[in-house]
């Protein structure tokens, strides 16, 4: 079953992508939630026209994302956490904490666009991946320190 995505869905695709999904996933989840529409001929034509009209705006968004990526690559965040005597932290560092630290630096990024590949359970230096645009991804370094 082919559907046209209306929003970005992690692991599946980005807005206005034409993707093939299993029929149950499309019929029972994506379409009723408004995340996708069925890829009929008329919907494909509408999609092509929308992409054509939005090409200029998309280029501007991409250049803004590249500018933010340049800032992120040179930035090192400091995340404070409670650390025990053994060097392990209580709990773990989450994407919400990274998003808040970026907001303190003046960069607004939704926590859903940030992913930490390895679990952060000790103090030290780590990296998180930030998905700014479909073609622009960046890594941000962060250091976990004791509170």
Kinemage of the C-alpha trace (Angstrom):
@kinemage 1
@onewidth
@group {chain A} dominant
@subgroup {mainchain}
@vectorlist {calphas} color= white
{ca unk a 1} P 0.000 0.000 0.000
{ca unk a 2} L 1.396 3.399 -0.965
{ca unk a 3} L 0.686 6.488 1.117
{ca unk a 4} L 1.777 10.124 1.038
{ca unk a 5} L 3.030 11.339 4.410
{ca unk a 6} L 1.575 14.559 5.803
{ca unk a 7} L 4.078 14.812 8.672
{ca unk a 8} L 7.592 13.609 9.456
{ca unk a 9} L 7.517 10.120 10.990
{ca unk a 10} L 10.747 8.850 12.480
{ca unk a 11} L 11.891 5.646 10.813
{ca unk a 12} L 9.389 5.946 7.958
{ca unk a 13} L 9.951 9.201 6.097
{ca unk a 14} L 9.455 12.927 5.865
{ca unk a 15} L 6.508 15.134 4.949
{ca unk a 16} L 5.386 14.744 1.304
{ca unk a 17} L 7.280 11.456 0.860
{ca unk a 18} L 5.625 8.638 -1.059
{ca unk a 19} L 6.219 5.483 0.995
{ca unk a 20} L 5.101 1.868 0.827
{ca unk a 21} L 3.674 0.496 4.076
{ca unk a 22} L 1.808 -2.603 5.109
{ca unk a 23} L -1.942 -2.222 4.506
{ca unk a 24} L -2.916 -2.583 8.164
{ca unk a 25} L -0.422 0.074 9.304
{ca unk a 26} L -1.677 2.512 6.694
{ca unk a 27} L -5.397 1.809 7.066
{ca unk a 28} L -5.525 1.499 10.852
{ca unk a 29} L -2.945 4.015 12.047
{ca unk a 30} L -1.463 6.451 9.506
{ca unk a 31} L -4.618 7.491 7.653
{ca unk a 32} L -7.023 7.741 10.660
{ca unk a 33} L -4.464 9.749 12.679
{ca unk a 34} L -4.050 12.166 9.764
{ca unk a 35} L -0.366 11.319 9.323
{ca unk a 36} L -0.862 10.157 5.727
{ca unk a 37} L -3.273 10.022 2.792
{ca unk a 38} L -3.778 7.248 0.290
{ca unk a 39} L -1.525 7.651 -2.779
{ca unk a 40} L -4.155 7.835 -5.520
{ca unk a 41} L -3.408 9.380 -8.922
{ca unk a 42} L -5.142 12.638 -7.994
{ca unk a 43} L -3.306 12.860 -4.660
{ca unk a 44} L 0.003 12.243 -6.472
{ca unk a 45} L -0.752 15.104 -8.874
{ca unk a 46} L -1.636 17.388 -5.958
{ca unk a 47} L 1.589 16.383 -4.224
{ca unk a 48} L 3.663 17.167 -7.330
{ca unk a 49} L 2.059 20.617 -7.611
{ca unk a 50} L 2.586 21.353 -3.903
{ca unk a 51} L 6.247 20.337 -4.104
{ca unk a 52} L 6.729 22.530 -7.171
{ca unk a 53} L 5.226 25.547 -5.424
{ca unk a 54} L 7.121 24.967 -2.171
{ca unk a 55} L 10.563 24.487 -3.776
{ca unk a 56} L 11.691 28.053 -3.087
{ca unk a 57} L 10.541 27.965 0.528
{ca unk a 58} L 12.184 24.568 1.041
{ca unk a 59} L 15.545 25.943 -0.113
{ca unk a 60} L 15.309 28.756 2.442
{ca unk a 61} L 14.475 26.275 5.223
{ca unk a 62} L 17.441 24.120 4.197
{ca unk a 63} L 19.893 27.046 4.341
{ca unk a 64} L 18.586 27.961 7.821
{ca unk a 65} L 19.062 24.339 8.914
{ca unk a 66} L 22.626 24.360 7.584
{ca unk a 67} L 23.359 27.550 9.548
{ca unk a 68} L 22.065 25.925 12.751
{ca unk a 69} L 24.120 22.791 11.991
{ca unk a 70} L 27.251 24.931 11.744
{ca unk a 71} L 26.505 26.428 15.176
{ca unk a 72} L 25.852 22.992 16.686
{ca unk a 73} L 29.076 21.470 15.407
{ca unk a 74} L 31.168 24.065 17.262
{ca unk a 75} L 29.085 23.945 20.448
{ca unk a 76} L 29.683 21.843 23.567
{ca unk a 77} L 26.827 21.703 26.062
{ca unk a 78} L 27.157 21.125 29.775
{ca unk a 79} L 24.519 18.871 31.319
{ca unk a 80} L 24.405 18.700 35.112
{ca unk a 81} L 23.343 15.466 36.787
{ca unk a 82} L 23.505 13.902 40.217
{ca unk a 83} L 26.427 11.503 40.269
{ca unk a 84} L 27.021 8.792 42.863
{ca unk a 85} L 30.343 7.763 44.401
{ca unk a 86} L 30.817 5.020 41.805
{ca unk a 87} L 30.717 7.569 38.966
{ca unk a 88} L 27.275 6.571 37.686
{ca unk a 89} L 24.522 9.122 37.385
{ca unk a 90} L 21.135 8.742 39.006
{ca unk a 91} L 18.686 8.240 36.135
{ca unk a 92} L 19.928 9.148 32.684
{ca unk a 93} L 20.416 12.123 30.413
{ca unk a 94} L 17.404 12.625 28.142
{ca unk a 95} L 16.739 14.503 24.938
{ca unk a 96} L 14.623 16.972 26.936
{ca unk a 97} L 17.687 18.024 28.942
{ca unk a 98} L 19.681 18.509 25.752
{ca unk a 99} L 16.835 20.505 24.195
{ca unk a 100} L 16.684 22.743 27.295
{ca unk a 101} L 20.462 23.252 27.217
{ca unk a 102} L 20.241 24.250 23.540
{ca unk a 103} L 17.397 26.657 24.375
{ca unk a 104} L 19.671 28.299 26.971
{ca unk a 105} L 22.175 28.836 24.134
{ca unk a 106} L 19.454 30.459 22.006
{ca unk a 107} L 18.823 27.507 19.676
{ca unk a 108} L 15.265 26.170 19.687
{ca unk a 109} L 15.110 22.501 18.678
{ca unk a 110} L 12.273 20.113 19.424
{ca unk a 111} L 13.342 17.209 21.637
{ca unk a 112} L 11.818 14.738 19.175
{ca unk a 113} L 14.440 15.711 16.608
{ca unk a 114} L 17.289 14.809 18.970
{ca unk a 115} L 18.502 11.241 19.423
{ca unk a 116} L 21.133 9.857 21.767
{ca unk a 117} L 22.637 6.700 20.302
{ca unk a 118} L 24.276 5.318 23.448
{ca unk a 119} L 22.730 5.363 26.927
{ca unk a 120} L 24.342 8.053 29.061
{ca unk a 121} L 24.830 6.595 32.531
{ca unk a 122} L 28.203 8.016 33.569
{ca unk a 123} L 29.927 11.384 33.619
{ca unk a 124} L 31.937 12.257 30.533
{ca unk a 125} L 31.673 13.518 26.975
{ca unk a 126} L 28.996 12.230 24.597
{ca unk a 127} L 27.345 13.087 21.271
{ca unk a 128} L 23.722 13.396 20.242
{ca unk a 129} L 22.389 13.494 16.691
{ca unk a 130} L 20.063 16.337 15.687
{ca unk a 131} L 17.795 15.930 12.658
{ca unk a 132} L 17.323 19.501 11.413
{ca unk a 133} L 16.083 18.802 7.883
{ca unk a 134} L 15.674 15.788 5.651
{ca unk a 135} L 19.099 16.481 4.144
{ca unk a 136} L 20.764 18.165 7.144
{ca unk a 137} L 21.791 16.233 10.227
{ca unk a 138} L 24.279 17.396 12.807
{ca unk a 139} L 25.981 16.119 15.935
{ca unk a 140} L 26.110 18.129 19.134
{ca unk a 141} L 28.635 17.342 21.845
{ca unk a 142} L 27.644 17.439 25.486
{ca unk a 143} L 29.521 16.895 28.704
{ca unk a 144} L 27.842 15.360 31.759
{ca unk a 145} L 29.157 16.921 34.967
{ca unk a 146} L 28.312 16.570 38.648
{ca unk a 147} L 25.720 18.900 40.129
